[in-house]
Amino acid sequence: MTETTETDATPEKEWPEKEWPEKEWPEKEWTVRIIDHSGASEEDDNVVETIAGFLDLPHANAFARAYVRDSIERCREGGATGRAVLEAWYAFGEDATVADSGVEGWTSADELDHFSEEPATPMERDWRALDPRRLVQDDEDDAPEE
């Protein structure tokens, strides 16, 4: 039986830090439009709400994704197939789009099949944690009283 000494051990490889380039998003206020599929909107475009104040495009994209994920889960009934979930969502659910985001903006069409087949975790559907209106309210709550 041979003993391993310190000099026999393979030194741990040191990996260089990977520097990811920061994406520069245009300086603007990003907004997300909530679209009602049920037709309850009085507007022709079915937009029932416009939410402003997102910090950047990734913030708006994450909110829109979580909002749609939650809407799909609210349309899911126990034992429903993915197709049945989608049919319910198209009839009663809400979509979300990031205004003026072009190809960089998240769209529900890219993930609807996955969302309908795989139930979401509570974290995946927590759009409230990403809501910029909540961030403003929390900042106001933390402000010192005069």
N, CA and C atoms as a LAMMPS dump frame, in Angstrom:
ITEM: TIMESTEP
0
ITEM: NUMBER OF ATOMS
438
ITEM: BOX BOUNDS ff ff ff
-5.0000000000000000e+02 5.0000000000000000e+02
-5.0000000000000000e+02 5.0000000000000000e+02
-5.0000000000000000e+02 5.0000000000000000e+02
ITEM: ATOMS id mol type element x y z
1 1 1 N 0.849 -1.178 0
2 1 2 C 0 0 0
3 1 3 C 0.889 1.234 0
4 2 1 N 0.618 2.156 -0.892
5 2 2 C 1.431 3.363 -0.948
6 2 3 C 0.674 4.522 -0.352
7 3 1 N 1.424 5.374 0.266
8 3 2 C 0.821 6.579 0.843
9 3 3 C 0.929 7.721 -0.152
10 4 1 N -0.085 8.533 -0.163
11 4 2 C -0.064 9.715 -1.018
12 4 3 C 0.504 10.864 -0.209
13 5 1 N 1.472 11.514 -0.776
14 5 2 C 2.042 12.674 -0.099
15 5 3 C 1.523 13.929 -0.763
16 6 1 N 1.812 15.048 -0.11
17 6 2 C 1.357 16.326 -0.662
18 6 3 C 1.882 16.558 -2.068
19 7 1 N 3.098 16.12 -2.329
20 7 2 C 3.688 16.366 -3.645
21 7 3 C 3.074 15.481 -4.713
22 8 1 N 2.466 14.336 -4.284
23 8 2 C 1.826 13.45 -5.251
24 8 3 C 0.457 13.967 -5.695
25 9 1 N -0.17 14.764 -4.872
26 9 2 C -1.525 15.234 -5.172
27 9 3 C -1.503 16.184 -6.365
28 10 1 N -2.501 16.051 -7.198
29 10 2 C -2.618 16.947 -8.346
30 10 3 C -3.089 18.306 -7.85
31 11 1 N -2.366 19.355 -8.21
32 11 2 C -2.8 20.684 -7.743
33 11 3 C -4.136 21.057 -8.37
34 12 1 N -4.915 21.781 -7.593
35 12 2 C -6.207 22.242 -8.108
36 12 3 C -5.981 23.248 -9.218
37 13 1 N -6.716 23.062 -10.294
38 13 2 C -6.588 23.985 -11.425
39 13 3 C -7.302 25.285 -11.084
40 14 1 N -6.64 26.374 -11.34
41 14 2 C -7.259 27.679 -11.133
42 14 3 C -7.828 28.152 -12.463
43 15 1 N -9.115 28.388 -12.459
44 15 2 C -9.793 28.834 -13.663
45 15 3 C -9.847 30.349 -13.672
46 16 1 N -9.52 30.936 -14.806
47 16 2 C -9.597 32.406 -14.867
48 16 3 C -11.054 32.853 -14.774
49 17 1 N -11.242 34.012 -14.198
50 17 2 C -12.588 34.588 -14.112
51 17 3 C -13.064 34.929 -15.516
52 18 1 N -14.26 34.504 -15.832
53 18 2 C -14.861 34.833 -17.132
54 18 3 C -15.54 36.183 -17.003
55 19 1 N -15.187 37.075 -17.85
56 19 2 C -15.825 38.387 -17.838
57 19 3 C -16.852 38.432 -18.952
58 20 1 N -18.095 38.58 -18.546
59 20 2 C -19.178 38.663 -19.513
60 20 3 C -19.39 40.123 -19.871
61 21 1 N -19.488 40.396 -21.159
62 21 2 C -19.722 41.8 -21.537
63 21 3 C -21.104 42.246 -21.067
64 22 1 N -21.153 43.441 -20.577
65 22 2 C -22.434 44.015 -20.161
66 22 3 C -23.175 44.476 -21.404
67 23 1 N -24.42 44.1 -21.49
68 23 2 C -25.256 44.535 -22.612
69 23 3 C -25.745 45.941 -22.299
70 24 1 N -25.6 46.803 -23.235
71 24 2 C -26.072 48.173 -23.075
72 24 3 C -27.492 48.269 -23.605
73 25 1 N -28.433 48.534 -22.722
74 25 2 C -29.825 48.708 -23.134
75 25 3 C -30.079 50.197 -23.307
76 26 1 N -30.915 50.561 -24.241
77 26 2 C -31.224 51.982 -24.426
78 26 3 C -31.756 52.594 -23.13
79 27 1 N -31.374 53.841 -22.897
80 27 2 C -31.881 54.572 -21.735
81 27 3 C -33.327 54.936 -22.009
82 28 1 N -34.229 54.201 -21.427
83 28 2 C -35.645 54.475 -21.611
84 28 3 C -36.405 53.779 -20.505
85 29 1 N -37.65 54.132 -20.372
86 29 2 C -38.495 53.442 -19.411
87 29 3 C -39.186 52.299 -20.144
88 30 1 N -38.92 51.089 -19.714
89 30 2 C -39.517 49.913 -20.333
90 30 3 C -40.904 49.683 -19.762
91 31 1 N -41.818 49.267 -20.619
92 31 2 C -43.183 48.992 -20.178
93 31 3 C -43.62 47.608 -20.655
94 32 1 N -44.525 47.02 -19.882
95 32 2 C -45.117 45.726 -20.233
96 32 3 C -46.614 45.934 -20.378
97 33 1 N -47.161 45.396 -21.455
98 33 2 C -48.605 45.474 -21.691
99 33 3 C -49.239 44.131 -21.347
100 34 1 N -50.31 44.179 -20.566
101 34 2 C -51.065 42.984 -20.21
102 34 3 C -52.259 42.897 -21.162
103 35 1 N -52.372 41.773 -21.842
104 35 2 C -53.403 41.574 -22.863
105 35 3 C -54.367 40.492 -22.395
106 36 1 N -55.646 40.834 -22.364
107 36 2 C -56.686 39.915 -21.894
108 36 3 C -57.251 39.124 -23.072
109 37 1 N -57.125 37.796 -23.007
110 37 2 C -57.656 36.946 -24.081
111 37 3 C -59.174 36.791 -24.026
112 38 1 N -59.783 37.09 -22.889
113 38 2 C -61.221 36.832 -22.745
114 38 3 C -62.089 37.856 -23.472
115 39 1 N -61.482 38.947 -23.916
116 39 2 C -62.256 39.974 -24.602
117 39 3 C -62.916 40.952 -23.654
118 40 1 N -62.524 40.931 -22.389
119 40 2 C -63.128 41.819 -21.403
120 40 3 C -62.651 43.263 -21.536
121 41 1 N -61.578 43.466 -22.29
122 41 2 C -61.037 44.808 -22.461
123 41 3 C -61.955 45.648 -23.333
124 42 1 N -62.06 46.914 -22.99
125 42 2 C -62.853 47.841 -23.798
126 42 3 C -62.053 48.359 -24.989
127 43 1 N -60.756 48.113 -24.994
128 43 2 C -59.884 48.58 -26.073
129 43 3 C -59.847 47.554 -27.201
130 44 1 N -59.587 48.025 -28.412
131 44 2 C -59.504 47.136 -29.571
132 44 3 C -58.317 46.179 -29.489
133 45 1 N -57.231 46.623 -28.823
134 45 2 C -56.033 45.79 -28.759
135 45 3 C -56.04 44.824 -27.567
136 46 1 N -57.121 44.831 -26.781
137 46 2 C -57.288 43.966 -25.603
138 46 3 C -56.279 44.227 -24.486
139 47 1 N -55.59 45.377 -24.531
140 47 2 C -54.668 45.73 -23.454
141 47 3 C -55.493 46.195 -22.263
142 48 1 N -55.334 45.511 -21.142
143 48 2 C -56.088 45.874 -19.945
144 48 3 C -55.242 46.669 -18.957
145 49 1 N -53.912 46.607 -19.136
146 49 2 C -53.043 47.327 -18.21
147 49 3 C -51.684 47.532 -18.863
148 50 1 N -51.079 48.678 -18.597
149 50 2 C -49.711 48.948 -19.012
150 50 3 C -48.918 49.255 -17.756
151 51 1 N -47.862 48.495 -17.559
152 51 2 C -47.046 48.629 -16.351
153 51 3 C -45.713 49.236 -16.754
154 52 1 N -45.373 50.363 -16.159
155 52 2 C -44.14 51.075 -16.488
156 52 3 C -43.17 51.023 -15.313
157 53 1 N -41.941 51.45 -15.584
158 53 2 C -40.96 51.606 -14.521
159 53 3 C -39.947 50.482 -14.399
160 54 1 N -39.826 49.639 -15.414
161 54 2 C -38.854 48.551 -15.343
162 54 3 C -37.447 49.12 -15.475
163 55 1 N -36.517 48.541 -14.736
164 55 2 C -35.154 49.054 -14.683
165 55 3 C -34.421 48.906 -16.011
166 56 1 N -34.662 47.791 -16.689
167 56 2 C -34.034 47.534 -17.978
168 56 3 C -34.837 46.456 -18.701
169 57 1 N -34.41 46.11 -19.895
170 57 2 C -35.148 45.125 -20.676
171 57 3 C -35.167 43.743 -20.017
172 58 1 N -34.062 43.244 -19.466
173 58 2 C -34.139 41.942 -18.788
174 58 3 C -35.147 41.934 -17.637
175 59 1 N -35.275 43.03 -16.925
176 59 2 C -36.252 43.138 -15.838
177 59 3 C -37.669 43.035 -16.408
178 60 1 N -37.946 43.756 -17.484
179 60 2 C -39.27 43.71 -18.112
180 60 3 C -39.554 42.32 -18.682
181 61 1 N -38.55 41.705 -19.306
182 61 2 C -38.711 40.355 -19.848
183 61 3 C -39.036 39.35 -18.749
184 62 1 N -38.32 39.424 -17.637
185 62 2 C -38.546 38.485 -16.529
186 62 3 C -39.951 38.647 -15.959
187 63 1 N -40.403 39.896 -15.83
188 63 2 C -41.755 40.147 -15.332
189 63 3 C -42.795 39.56 -16.286
190 64 1 N -42.658 39.847 -17.586
191 64 2 C -43.628 39.356 -18.574
192 64 3 C -43.683 37.834 -18.555
193 65 1 N -42.532 37.201 -18.48
194 65 2 C -42.474 35.732 -18.459
195 65 3 C -43.18 35.176 -17.226
196 66 1 N -42.884 35.726 -16.062
197 66 2 C -43.51 35.242 -14.825
198 66 3 C -45.013 35.511 -14.832
199 67 1 N -45.421 36.64 -15.389
200 67 2 C -46.844 36.985 -15.434
201 67 3 C -47.617 35.97 -16.28
202 68 1 N -47.081 35.651 -17.446
203 68 2 C -47.738 34.68 -18.323
204 68 3 C -47.706 33.295 -17.686
205 69 1 N -46.596 32.959 -17.062
206 69 2 C -46.485 31.647 -16.388
207 69 3 C -47.576 31.517 -15.329
208 70 1 N -47.798 32.572 -14.572
209 70 2 C -48.838 32.561 -13.54
210 70 3 C -50.227 32.473 -14.171
211 71 1 N -50.443 33.209 -15.245
212 71 2 C -51.736 33.18 -15.92
213 71 3 C -52.051 31.775 -16.434
214 72 1 N -51.059 31.107 -16.981
215 72 2 C -51.262 29.739 -17.468
216 72 3 C -51.586 28.808 -16.305
217 73 1 N -50.9 28.979 -15.184
218 73 2 C -51.172 28.11 -14.029
219 73 3 C -52.581 28.328 -13.486
220 74 1 N -53.075 29.563 -13.559
221 74 2 C -54.446 29.821 -13.108
222 74 3 C -55.474 29.167 -14.027
223 75 1 N -55.069 28.846 -15.249
224 75 2 C -55.959 28.168 -16.196
225 75 3 C -55.821 26.645 -16.131
226 76 1 N -54.87 26.153 -15.359
227 76 2 C -54.63 24.715 -15.28
228 76 3 C -55.592 24.079 -14.279
229 77 1 N -56.305 23.065 -14.716
230 77 2 C -57.163 22.293 -13.822
231 77 3 C -56.498 20.946 -13.595
232 78 1 N -56.731 20.351 -12.443
233 78 2 C -56.119 19.073 -12.117
234 78 3 C -56.313 18.04 -13.208
235 79 1 N -55.216 17.429 -13.647
236 79 2 C -55.282 16.386 -14.659
237 79 3 C -55.439 16.868 -16.088
238 80 1 N -55.484 18.168 -16.305
239 80 2 C -55.672 18.702 -17.661
240 80 3 C -54.432 18.444 -18.506
241 81 1 N -54.654 18.147 -19.765
242 81 2 C -53.542 17.989 -20.702
243 81 3 C -52.982 19.368 -21.038
244 82 1 N -51.781 19.387 -21.601
245 82 2 C -51.197 20.65 -22.027
246 82 3 C -52.077 21.378 -23.021
247 83 1 N -52.679 20.621 -23.915
248 83 2 C -53.569 21.227 -24.923
249 83 3 C -54.775 21.885 -24.254
250 84 1 N -55.357 21.211 -23.254
251 84 2 C -56.519 21.768 -22.543
252 84 3 C -56.132 23.033 -21.782
253 85 1 N -54.929 23.032 -21.223
254 85 2 C -54.443 24.221 -20.505
255 85 3 C -54.313 25.387 -21.478
256 86 1 N -53.731 25.132 -22.641
257 86 2 C -53.584 26.193 -23.646
258 86 3 C -54.931 26.708 -24.13
259 87 1 N -55.87 25.812 -24.355
260 87 2 C -57.201 26.238 -24.791
261 87 3 C -57.856 27.136 -23.745
262 88 1 N -57.717 26.771 -22.479
263 88 2 C -58.275 27.601 -21.404
264 88 3 C -57.564 28.946 -21.351
265 89 1 N -56.239 28.941 -21.53
266 89 2 C -55.475 30.188 -21.477
267 89 3 C -55.871 31.113 -22.627
268 90 1 N -56.013 30.56 -23.829
269 90 2 C -56.419 31.39 -24.967
270 90 3 C -57.83 31.937 -24.794
271 91 1 N -58.66 31.26 -24.018
272 91 2 C -60.033 31.726 -23.792
273 91 3 C -60.133 32.704 -22.625
274 92 1 N -59.347 32.476 -21.565
275 92 2 C -59.531 33.251 -20.331
276 92 3 C -58.258 33.885 -19.774
277 93 1 N -57.101 33.518 -20.287
278 93 2 C -55.839 33.961 -19.703
279 93 3 C -55.405 35.341 -20.144
280 94 1 N -54.242 35.734 -19.643
281 94 2 C -53.653 37.028 -19.983
282 94 3 C -52.238 36.821 -20.506
283 95 1 N -51.931 37.525 -21.569
284 95 2 C -50.6 37.515 -22.159
285 95 3 C -49.885 38.788 -21.71
286 96 1 N -48.58 38.823 -21.88
287 96 2 C -47.804 40.02 -21.546
288 96 3 C -46.751 40.227 -22.624
289 97 1 N -46.609 41.464 -23.064
290 97 2 C -45.596 41.802 -24.057
291 97 3 C -44.808 43.005 -23.576
292 98 1 N -43.526 43.025 -23.922
293 98 2 C -42.675 44.162 -23.584
294 98 3 C -42.747 45.135 -24.754
295 99 1 N -43.234 46.329 -24.485
296 99 2 C -43.432 47.328 -25.54
297 99 3 C -42.107 47.764 -26.151
298 100 1 N -42.1 47.897 -27.46
299 100 2 C -40.962 48.44 -28.208
300 100 3 C -39.646 47.733 -27.906
301 101 1 N -39.691 46.406 -27.745
302 101 2 C -38.474 45.67 -27.396
303 101 3 C -37.863 44.921 -28.574
304 102 1 N -38.557 44.889 -29.694
305 102 2 C -38.016 44.21 -30.868
306 102 3 C -37.732 42.739 -30.601
307 103 1 N -36.699 42.223 -31.257
308 103 2 C -36.368 40.802 -31.122
309 103 3 C -35.766 40.465 -29.764
310 104 1 N -35.329 41.461 -29.013
311 104 2 C -34.745 41.235 -27.687
312 104 3 C -35.815 41 -26.625
313 105 1 N -37.056 41.341 -26.94
314 105 2 C -38.138 41.204 -25.972
315 105 3 C -38.647 39.775 -25.889
316 106 1 N -39.049 39.39 -24.687
317 106 2 C -39.591 38.051 -24.47
318 106 3 C -40.983 37.98 -25.077
319 107 1 N -41.303 36.85 -25.698
320 107 2 C -42.652 36.628 -26.206
321 107 3 C -43.15 35.273 -25.724
322 108 1 N -44.399 35.213 -25.384
323 108 2 C -44.977 33.981 -24.85
324 108 3 C -44.972 32.855 -25.876
325 109 1 N -45.078 33.183 -27.149
326 109 2 C -45.146 32.154 -28.191
327 109 3 C -43.958 31.198 -28.135
328 110 1 N -42.809 31.694 -27.695
329 110 2 C -41.61 30.86 -27.629
330 110 3 C -41.701 29.771 -26.563
331 111 1 N -42.546 29.96 -25.548
332 111 2 C -42.554 29.024 -24.424
333 111 3 C -43.923 28.454 -24.062
334 112 1 N -44.946 28.766 -24.812
335 112 2 C -46.295 28.31 -24.458
336 112 3 C -46.411 26.795 -24.358
337 113 1 N -45.818 26.068 -25.287
338 113 2 C -45.912 24.611 -25.235
339 113 3 C -45.287 24.073 -23.953
340 114 1 N -44.106 24.564 -23.634
341 114 2 C -43.431 24.128 -22.401
342 114 3 C -44.255 24.5 -21.171
343 115 1 N -44.728 25.736 -21.121
344 115 2 C -45.511 26.19 -19.97
345 115 3 C -46.769 25.341 -19.78
346 116 1 N -47.425 24.99 -20.873
347 116 2 C -48.676 24.238 -20.752
348 116 3 C -48.43 22.789 -20.341
349 117 1 N -47.299 22.233 -20.714
350 117 2 C -46.991 20.835 -20.389
351 117 3 C -46.397 20.671 -18.992
352 118 1 N -45.618 21.633 -18.546
353 118 2 C -44.897 21.529 -17.272
354 118 3 C -45.421 22.546 -16.265
355 119 1 N -46.041 22.094 -15.18
356 119 2 C -46.502 23.037 -14.156
357 119 3 C -45.335 23.866 -13.595
358 120 1 N -45.623 25.104 -13.285
359 120 2 C -44.607 26.037 -12.787
360 120 3 C -44.388 25.869 -11.293
361 121 1 N -43.193 26.24 -10.863
362 121 2 C -42.913 26.323 -9.432
363 121 3 C -43.439 27.67 -8.941
364 122 1 N -43.64 27.81 -7.635
365 122 2 C -44.085 29.115 -7.123
366 122 3 C -43.136 30.253 -7.514
367 123 1 N -41.845 29.991 -7.54
368 123 2 C -40.884 31.04 -7.887
369 123 3 C -41.015 31.453 -9.351
370 124 1 N -41.281 30.499 -10.238
371 124 2 C -41.395 30.809 -11.662
372 124 3 C -42.599 31.683 -11.97
373 125 1 N -43.593 31.646 -11.116
374 125 2 C -44.8 32.435 -11.386
375 125 3 C -44.937 33.652 -10.478
376 126 1 N -43.898 33.996 -9.739
377 126 2 C -43.963 35.113 -8.797
378 126 3 C -43.64 36.443 -9.48
379 127 1 N -44.559 36.92 -10.305
380 127 2 C -44.37 38.196 -10.996
381 127 3 C -44.426 39.371 -10.027
382 128 1 N -45.075 39.188 -8.904
383 128 2 C -45.199 40.29 -7.937
384 128 3 C -43.836 40.724 -7.391
385 129 1 N -42.927 39.774 -7.261
386 129 2 C -41.583 40.112 -6.777
387 129 3 C -40.824 40.969 -7.786
388 130 1 N -41.235 40.947 -9.035
389 130 2 C -40.569 41.699 -10.101
390 130 3 C -41.312 42.97 -10.487
391 131 1 N -42.463 43.189 -9.902
392 131 2 C -43.322 44.318 -10.262
393 131 3 C -42.673 45.634 -9.843
394 132 1 N -42.387 46.545 -10.802
395 132 2 C -41.735 47.806 -10.447
396 132 3 C -42.598 48.69 -9.553
397 133 1 N -43.906 48.519 -9.59
398 133 2 C -44.773 49.303 -8.704
399 133 3 C -44.517 48.912 -7.257
400 134 1 N -44.208 47.683 -7.027
401 134 2 C -43.885 47.214 -5.679
402 134 3 C -42.536 47.772 -5.24
403 135 1 N -41.584 47.838 -6.166
404 135 2 C -40.265 48.37 -5.838
405 135 3 C -40.365 49.819 -5.395
406 136 1 N -41.187 50.604 -6.084
407 136 2 C -41.37 52.009 -5.719
408 136 3 C -42.036 52.098 -4.354
409 137 1 N -43.046 51.297 -4.126
410 137 2 C -43.752 51.31 -2.847
411 137 3 C -42.807 50.911 -1.718
412 138 1 N -41.977 49.878 -1.937
413 138 2 C -41.03 49.451 -0.915
414 138 3 C -40.024 50.549 -0.609
415 139 1 N -39.558 51.271 -1.658
416 139 2 C -38.626 52.375 -1.445
417 139 3 C -39.273 53.469 -0.606
418 140 1 N -40.537 53.764 -0.888
419 140 2 C -41.241 54.794 -0.122
420 140 3 C -41.432 54.357 1.326
421 141 1 N -41.67 53.067 1.547
422 141 2 C -41.831 52.556 2.909
423 141 3 C -40.535 52.652 3.698
424 142 1 N -39.385 52.534 3.004
425 142 2 C -38.088 52.572 3.667
426 142 3 C -37.574 53.991 3.893
427 143 1 N -38.208 54.974 3.276
428 143 2 C -37.743 56.358 3.386
429 143 3 C -37.906 56.852 4.825
430 144 1 N -36.906 57.609 5.298
431 144 2 C -37.021 58.142 6.66
432 144 3 C -38.157 59.157 6.752
433 145 1 N -38.833 59.125 7.871
434 145 2 C -39.931 60.075 8.077
435 145 3 C -39.365 61.424 8.47
436 146 1 N -40.022 62.464 8.015
437 146 2 C -39.548 63.82 8.321
438 146 3 C -40.214 64.366 9.55
